[in-house]
Amino acid sequence: MEVDFLLINPWIYDFAAYDFWLKPYGLLLIGGKLRKLGYSVYYLDLLDPFHPELPKKPKRRNFGTGHFYKEFVPKPVYFNDVPRRFYRYGIPINILEKTLKHIKFKAIFLTCLMTYWYPGLLALLEFLTTRYPKTPIYIGGIYAKLCYNHLKNQIETYFSDYPIYIVNENHDKFLEKIKSKYQPSGEPYSHEYPIFDLQNKIPYVVIMTSYGCPFNCPYCASKRLYPKFKPRNPEEVFREILFWYTKYGVKDFAFYDDALLFNFESHLAVILEKILSHNLHLRFHTPNAIHARFVTKEVAKLLKKSGFKTIRIGLERVENRFDNKLSIEEFLQAVFYLKSAGFKESELGAYFLYGVPEENFGEVERGLLFLAEHKIPPYLAEFSPIPGTPFFEIAKIHSRYPIEEDPIFHNNTVFPALKKPNWEKIENVKALARKIRQNLCRS
């Protein structure tokens, strides 16, 4: 098979990785835009849990989520104090080798989502440069954007003899560069939707109705990734959802928006009303969480009526709040409206941030008990310091790792903002959160 471009989603090297509607949205979107211009593309997802040649099929759960295939690998020596095993998540290397034998391409596009997942990218670069030393490779994604200098240093140190380029501009500017270097080999597509159809299976589709966020939380990188908040046209979003449902039978859609309910009446409400008017029976999920402040009685009713099945609410903390975007009263009011609209505890959940600098685990436990009292399933979110945010500067002072020098130390599993993690207390709060969820979702 001959194509213009090969797009690859790398392996993950980590203590844990789970397909909670996890997709390299930017890479898939670039693939769609390239097809719209007439370029032919081949997409290879090294995390693909549906690859027919996997030695063992990973367990899958409701609504398209589930496990990845994984293989044990030695843990990095600087994480010896972390009482967890380390893995490479994704397809075995021999499957990658076998697949690429049948494909010819002009250039390769890679991504890397989490900053601390770059070892998977470097392993893939080593594989590709050995076999395709003259083929241009373009690297984008969150790691490339937030840790540009680190990636640049890795390339200069280990891959200086190869044509590797870091993509640090927006999609439109990058595509202009591509158009000036490569002639498309085919006819333009009628749409530029992300290339979910090039997967072995489409368990769900990721949707973004807007880019960026109107808020500026001290622990979030949204402003660095998208400096301006930019909503999409609701009609365009609806047509995209309708396309995946009518052509591929997709029923599960995960919203990646950072502010999904912002300007609800003129934005998401328009999309959902169209879905209802077309009598589409879909399931929607919010892995990035919604803002409780925007949940009114009417909003909750429309979310329920249109098919939302997974509602995560951003709470962060109960005591010692890190921002002013939400009060506890607003949070509880939102939960009341959602439950009144018919949402069950099993469909709801609050993200609770912990592992922050100078963490108070007593406060964490009290917060979890507060959620249990109000019958709201807690979902713990381990803090990961993100370059360019105020919390990153604070974490630098308290961390036992040189987090400014190497993104590997941003890994939330190692609790990088703590001088000396108390693993017993960490396991205790995890067990408490798990017990509360089980009790609430069982009832």
C-alpha positions as CSV (number, residue, x, y, z in Angstrom):
1,M,0.0,0.0,0.0
2,E,1.3,3.5,-0.9
3,V,0.1,6.5,1.0
4,D,1.2,10.1,1.3
5,F,1.5,10.1,5.1
6,L,1.8,7.6,8.0
7,L,0.3,8.8,11.3
8,I,1.2,6.9,14.5
9,N,0.0,7.1,18.1
10,P,3.0,5.9,20.2
11,W,3.2,3.4,23.1
12,I,2.8,4.5,26.7
13,Y,5.4,3.7,29.3
14,D,3.8,4.2,32.7
15,F,2.6,2.6,35.9
16,A,-1.0,2.8,34.7
17,A,-2.9,3.7,31.6
18,Y,-6.6,3.2,30.9
19,D,-8.8,3.9,27.9
20,F,-11.2,6.3,29.5
21,W,-12.2,7.7,26.1
22,L,-8.5,8.3,25.5
23,K,-7.6,9.3,21.9
24,P,-4.9,11.4,20.3
25,Y,-7.5,13.9,19.1
26,G,-5.0,16.4,17.6
27,L,-3.3,13.7,15.4
28,L,-6.7,12.3,14.3
29,L,-7.9,15.8,13.4
30,I,-4.7,16.5,11.4
31,G,-5.4,13.3,9.5
32,G,-8.9,14.5,8.7
33,K,-7.6,17.9,7.5
34,L,-5.0,16.2,5.3
35,R,-7.6,14.0,3.7
36,K,-9.8,17.0,3.0
37,L,-6.8,18.4,1.0
38,G,-6.5,15.2,-1.0
39,Y,-3.7,13.5,0.8
40,S,-3.9,9.8,1.5
41,V,-3.1,8.7,5.1
42,Y,-2.6,5.5,7.0
43,Y,-3.3,5.6,10.8
44,L,-1.5,3.2,13.1
45,D,-2.6,3.3,16.8
46,L,0.1,1.5,18.9
47,L,-2.4,1.5,21.8
48,D,-5.1,-0.2,19.7
49,P,-7.0,-2.6,22.1
50,F,-8.8,-4.2,19.1
51,H,-5.8,-5.2,17.0
52,P,-6.6,-8.7,15.7
53,E,-3.1,-10.0,16.4
54,L,-2.8,-9.1,20.1
55,P,-1.6,-12.1,22.1
56,K,-4.4,-11.4,24.6
57,K,-7.5,-9.3,24.3
58,P,-7.8,-6.5,26.9
59,K,-10.9,-6.3,29.0
60,R,-13.5,-3.8,27.7
61,R,-16.2,-2.1,29.7
62,N,-19.3,0.0,29.2
63,F,-19.5,2.8,26.6
64,G,-16.3,1.9,24.7
65,T,-13.9,2.2,27.6
66,G,-11.5,-0.5,28.8
67,H,-8.0,-1.7,29.3
68,F,-5.0,-1.6,26.9
69,Y,-2.8,-4.5,26.1
70,K,0.4,-4.2,28.3
71,E,3.7,-5.9,28.8
72,F,5.9,-5.6,31.9
73,V,9.1,-3.6,31.5
74,P,11.8,-2.6,34.1
75,K,10.9,0.4,36.2
76,P,13.1,3.5,35.8
77,V,15.7,3.5,38.6
78,Y,14.6,7.0,39.9
79,F,11.2,5.5,40.7
80,N,12.4,2.7,42.9
81,D,10.6,4.3,45.9
82,V,7.2,4.0,44.0
83,P,5.5,0.7,45.0
84,R,4.1,0.0,41.6
85,R,5.0,-2.1,38.6
86,F,5.9,-0.4,35.3
87,Y,4.5,-1.4,31.8
88,R,4.6,-0.6,28.1
89,Y,1.1,-0.2,27.0
90,G,0.2,-1.1,23.4
91,I,0.8,-3.6,20.7
92,P,4.0,-5.7,20.7
93,I,6.9,-4.4,18.5
94,N,6.7,-7.4,16.2
95,I,3.2,-6.4,15.2
96,L,4.4,-2.9,14.3
97,E,7.2,-4.4,12.2
98,K,4.9,-6.7,10.4
99,T,2.4,-3.9,9.7
100,L,4.9,-1.4,8.3
101,K,6.4,-3.9,5.8
102,H,3.3,-3.4,3.7
103,I,3.2,0.4,3.7
104,K,5.1,3.0,1.8
105,F,4.9,6.7,2.7
106,K,6.5,10.1,2.1
107,A,6.5,11.4,5.7
108,I,5.5,10.4,9.3
109,F,3.4,12.3,11.8
110,L,3.7,11.5,15.5
111,T,2.1,12.8,18.7
112,C,2.7,12.5,22.4
113,L,-0.2,13.3,24.8
114,M,1.1,13.5,28.4
115,T,4.4,15.3,29.0
116,Y,5.7,12.2,30.9
117,W,4.8,9.8,28.2
118,Y,7.7,10.9,26.0
119,P,9.7,7.6,26.5
120,G,7.1,5.9,24.3
121,L,7.7,8.6,21.7
122,L,11.5,8.1,21.9
123,A,11.2,4.4,21.6
124,L,9.1,4.8,18.5
125,L,11.6,7.3,17.1
126,E,14.4,4.9,17.6
127,F,12.4,2.2,15.8
128,L,11.5,4.5,12.8
129,T,14.9,6.2,12.3
130,T,16.7,2.9,12.2
131,R,14.4,1.7,9.4
132,Y,13.5,4.9,7.6
133,P,16.5,7.2,8.1
134,K,15.7,9.6,5.3
135,T,11.9,9.9,5.9
136,P,10.8,13.2,7.4
137,I,9.1,12.9,10.8
138,Y,6.9,15.6,12.3
139,I,6.1,15.6,16.0
140,G,3.2,17.4,17.6
141,G,1.0,17.0,20.6
142,I,0.8,18.3,24.2
143,Y,4.4,17.2,25.1
144,A,5.8,19.0,22.0
145,K,3.9,22.2,22.9
146,L,4.5,22.3,26.7
147,C,8.0,20.9,26.7
148,Y,9.4,22.1,23.4
149,N,13.0,22.7,24.7
150,H,13.1,19.2,26.2
151,L,12.0,17.5,23.0
152,K,14.4,19.7,21.0
153,N,17.2,18.6,23.3
154,Q,16.3,14.9,22.9
155,I,16.3,15.2,19.1
156,E,19.6,17.0,19.1
157,T,21.2,14.5,21.4
158,Y,19.9,11.2,20.0
159,F,18.5,11.9,16.5
160,S,20.5,14.8,15.1
161,D,21.3,12.9,11.9
162,Y,17.6,12.4,10.9
163,P,15.0,14.8,9.4
164,I,12.8,15.3,12.5
165,Y,10.7,18.4,13.0
166,I,8.8,19.7,16.0
167,V,5.3,21.1,15.2
168,N,4.7,24.0,17.5
169,E,2.3,26.1,15.4
170,N,-1.5,25.8,14.9
171,H,-3.0,23.3,12.5
172,D,-3.6,25.8,9.7
173,K,0.0,27.1,9.6
174,F,1.4,23.6,9.8
175,L,-0.8,22.5,6.9
176,E,0.4,25.4,4.8
177,K,4.0,24.1,5.3
178,I,2.9,20.6,4.3
179,K,1.1,21.9,1.2
180,S,4.2,23.7,0.1
181,K,6.3,20.5,0.4
182,Y,4.1,17.6,-0.7
183,Q,1.6,17.2,-3.6
184,P,-1.6,15.3,-2.7
185,S,-2.0,12.0,-4.5
186,G,-5.7,11.7,-4.4
187,E,-9.0,13.6,-4.5
188,P,-10.1,15.9,-1.6
189,Y,-12.5,14.4,1.0
190,S,-15.9,16.0,1.4
191,H,-15.2,16.5,5.2
192,E,-12.3,17.0,7.6
193,Y,-13.6,15.0,10.5
194,P,-10.9,13.2,12.6
195,I,-9.9,9.8,11.1
196,F,-11.7,7.6,13.6
197,D,-12.8,5.4,10.6
198,L,-9.1,4.3,10.1
199,Q,-9.1,2.5,13.4
200,N,-9.7,-1.3,13.5
201,K,-12.9,-0.5,15.4
202,I,-14.8,2.7,16.5
203,P,-15.9,2.0,20.1
204,Y,-16.6,5.8,20.5
205,V,-15.9,9.1,18.9
206,V,-14.4,12.1,20.6
207,I,-16.0,15.5,20.0
208,M,-14.9,19.0,20.8
209,T,-17.5,21.7,20.5
210,S,-15.0,24.4,21.5
211,Y,-11.3,24.9,22.0
212,G,-9.8,26.4,25.1
213,C,-11.4,27.6,28.3
214,P,-12.7,31.0,29.5
215,F,-11.3,30.2,33.0
216,N,-7.7,30.3,34.1
217,C,-7.2,27.7,36.9
218,P,-3.7,27.7,38.4
219,Y,-3.1,23.9,37.8
220,C,-4.4,23.7,34.2
221,A,-2.6,24.0,30.9
222,S,-5.6,24.9,28.8
223,K,-4.5,28.5,28.3
224,R,-1.1,27.4,27.0
225,L,-2.6,24.9,24.6
226,Y,-5.4,27.2,23.4
227,P,-4.7,30.9,24.4
228,K,-8.2,32.0,23.2
229,F,-11.5,30.3,23.9
230,K,-13.1,29.5,20.5
231,P,-16.5,27.8,20.2
232,R,-17.3,25.9,17.1
233,N,-20.5,26.4,15.1
234,P,-23.2,24.2,16.7
235,E,-24.6,23.2,13.3
236,E,-21.2,21.9,12.3
237,V,-20.8,19.9,15.5
238,F,-24.3,18.4,15.1
239,R,-23.5,17.4,11.5
240,E,-20.3,15.7,12.7
241,I,-22.1,13.7,15.3
242,L,-24.8,12.8,12.8
243,F,-22.1,11.6,10.3
244,W,-20.6,9.1,12.7
245,Y,-24.0,7.8,13.9
246,T,-25.5,7.4,10.4
247,K,-22.5,6.1,8.5
248,Y,-20.7,4.0,11.2
249,G,-23.4,3.4,13.8
250,V,-21.5,5.1,16.6
251,K,-23.6,5.7,19.7
252,D,-21.0,6.8,22.3
253,F,-19.6,10.3,22.1
254,A,-17.1,11.8,24.6
255,F,-16.8,15.6,24.9
256,Y,-13.2,16.8,25.3
257,D,-14.3,20.4,26.0
258,D,-12.8,22.3,28.9
259,A,-16.0,24.4,29.2
260,L,-18.7,22.4,27.7
261,L,-21.6,24.2,29.4
262,F,-20.3,27.7,28.8
263,N,-22.9,29.9,26.9
264,F,-25.1,26.8,27.1
265,E,-28.3,28.2,25.5
266,S,-26.5,29.5,22.4
267,H,-24.1,26.5,22.1
268,L,-24.6,23.0,23.5
269,A,-28.3,23.4,23.9
270,V,-28.6,24.0,20.2
271,I,-26.7,20.8,19.5
272,L,-28.7,18.7,21.9
273,E,-32.0,20.1,20.6
274,K,-31.1,19.1,17.1
275,I,-30.2,15.6,18.3
276,L,-33.6,15.3,20.0
277,S,-35.4,16.6,16.9
278,H,-33.7,14.0,14.8
279,N,-34.7,11.3,17.3
280,L,-31.1,10.1,17.7
281,H,-30.6,7.7,20.6
282,L,-27.0,8.4,21.6
283,R,-24.9,8.3,24.8
284,F,-22.7,11.2,25.8
285,H,-19.8,11.3,28.3
286,T,-17.8,14.1,29.9
287,P,-14.4,12.8,30.9
288,N,-13.0,16.3,31.2
289,A,-15.7,17.3,33.7
290,I,-18.4,20.0,33.5
291,H,-18.6,23.2,35.5
292,A,-21.2,22.9,38.2
293,R,-21.9,26.7,38.2
294,F,-23.6,26.3,34.8
295,V,-25.9,23.4,35.8
296,T,-29.4,24.8,36.2
297,K,-32.6,22.9,36.5
298,E,-33.2,23.3,32.7
299,V,-29.7,22.3,31.8
300,A,-29.8,19.1,33.9
301,K,-33.1,18.1,32.2
302,L,-31.8,18.6,28.7
303,L,-28.6,16.7,29.5
304,K,-30.7,13.8,30.8
305,K,-33.2,13.9,27.9
306,S,-30.5,14.0,25.2
307,G,-28.7,10.9,26.5
308,F,-25.8,11.9,28.8
309,K,-24.6,8.8,30.6
310,T,-21.4,9.9,32.3
311,I,-21.3,13.2,34.1
312,R,-18.1,14.2,35.8
313,I,-18.1,17.4,37.8
314,G,-15.0,19.4,38.6
315,L,-14.8,19.9,42.3
316,E,-11.0,19.8,42.9
317,R,-11.3,20.3,46.7
318,V,-13.8,21.0,49.5
319,E,-11.5,22.9,51.9
320,N,-8.7,25.2,50.8
321,R,-10.0,25.8,47.3
322,F,-7.5,26.6,44.6
323,D,-9.7,28.8,42.5
324,N,-12.9,31.0,42.7
325,K,-14.8,29.5,39.8
326,L,-17.0,27.4,42.1
327,S,-18.4,27.4,45.6
328,I,-19.5,24.3,47.6
329,E,-23.1,25.6,47.5
330,E,-23.0,25.8,43.7
331,F,-21.6,22.3,43.5
332,L,-24.3,20.8,45.7
333,Q,-27.0,22.8,43.9
334,A,-25.8,21.3,40.6
335,V,-25.8,17.8,42.0
336,F,-29.4,18.4,43.3
337,Y,-30.5,19.5,39.8
338,L,-28.8,16.5,38.1
339,K,-30.4,14.0,40.5
340,S,-33.8,15.7,40.2
341,A,-33.5,15.3,36.4
342,G,-33.1,11.6,36.9
343,F,-29.4,11.0,36.9
344,K,-28.3,8.0,39.2
345,E,-25.3,8.1,41.4
346,S,-23.6,5.6,39.1
347,E,-23.9,8.2,36.3
348,L,-22.4,11.0,38.4
349,G,-19.0,11.7,39.9
350,A,-16.8,14.4,41.3
351,Y,-13.1,14.8,40.5
352,F,-11.2,15.4,43.7
353,L,-7.6,16.6,43.3
354,Y,-5.0,15.4,45.7
355,G,-1.2,15.1,45.9
356,V,-0.7,18.8,45.8
357,P,2.3,20.4,47.4
358,E,2.3,19.9,51.2
359,E,-0.8,17.7,50.9
360,N,-3.0,17.4,54.0
361,F,-4.4,13.8,53.8
362,G,-6.8,14.5,56.7
363,E,-8.4,17.2,54.4
364,V,-8.5,14.7,51.6
365,E,-10.3,12.1,53.8
366,R,-12.8,14.8,55.1
367,G,-13.5,15.8,51.5
368,L,-14.2,12.2,50.5
369,L,-16.5,11.7,53.5
370,F,-18.3,15.0,52.5
371,L,-19.0,13.5,49.1
372,A,-20.2,10.3,50.6
373,E,-22.6,12.2,52.9
374,H,-24.1,13.9,49.9
375,K,-24.1,10.7,47.9
376,I,-21.7,11.8,45.2
377,P,-19.2,9.2,43.9
378,P,-15.6,10.6,44.3
379,Y,-13.0,10.1,41.6
380,L,-9.5,10.9,42.8
381,A,-7.3,12.9,40.5
382,E,-3.6,12.7,41.3
383,F,-1.9,16.1,40.8
384,S,0.5,16.4,37.9
385,P,2.6,19.6,37.6
386,I,2.1,21.2,34.2
387,P,4.8,23.5,32.9
388,G,3.8,27.1,32.6
389,T,1.2,27.0,35.3
390,P,1.4,28.7,38.8
391,F,1.1,25.3,40.5
392,F,4.2,24.1,38.6
393,E,6.2,26.9,40.2
394,I,5.0,25.9,43.6
395,A,5.6,22.2,42.9
396,K,9.2,22.9,41.9
397,I,9.9,24.1,45.4
398,H,8.4,21.0,47.1
399,S,9.2,18.2,44.7
400,R,11.8,15.6,45.4
401,Y,12.5,15.4,41.7
402,P,14.0,18.0,39.2
403,I,10.6,18.5,37.5
404,E,11.8,21.4,35.5
405,E,14.6,19.4,33.9
406,D,12.8,16.3,32.9
407,P,9.0,15.8,32.2
408,I,9.3,12.1,33.2
409,F,8.9,13.5,36.8
410,H,5.5,15.0,36.0
411,N,4.0,11.6,36.3
412,N,1.0,11.8,38.7
413,T,1.5,8.2,39.9
414,V,4.8,9.1,41.6
415,F,3.2,12.2,43.4
416,P,5.8,14.5,42.1
417,A,4.8,17.5,44.2
418,L,5.5,15.7,47.5
419,K,8.8,15.7,49.3
420,K,8.3,12.2,50.8
421,P,5.0,10.5,49.8
422,N,3.3,8.5,52.5
423,W,2.3,5.5,50.4
424,E,0.2,4.0,53.3
425,K,-1.9,7.2,53.5
426,I,-2.2,7.3,49.7
427,E,-3.4,3.8,49.6
428,N,-5.9,4.5,52.4
429,V,-7.5,7.4,50.6
430,K,-7.7,5.4,47.4
431,A,-9.4,2.6,49.2
432,L,-11.8,5.0,50.9
433,A,-12.8,6.6,47.6
434,R,-13.2,3.2,46.0
435,K,-15.4,2.0,48.9
436,I,-17.6,5.1,48.7
437,R,-18.1,4.6,44.9
438,Q,-18.9,1.0,45.3
439,N,-21.5,1.7,48.0
440,L,-23.1,4.5,46.1
441,C,-23.2,2.9,42.7
442,R,-24.5,-0.4,44.1
443,S,-27.5,1.3,45.8
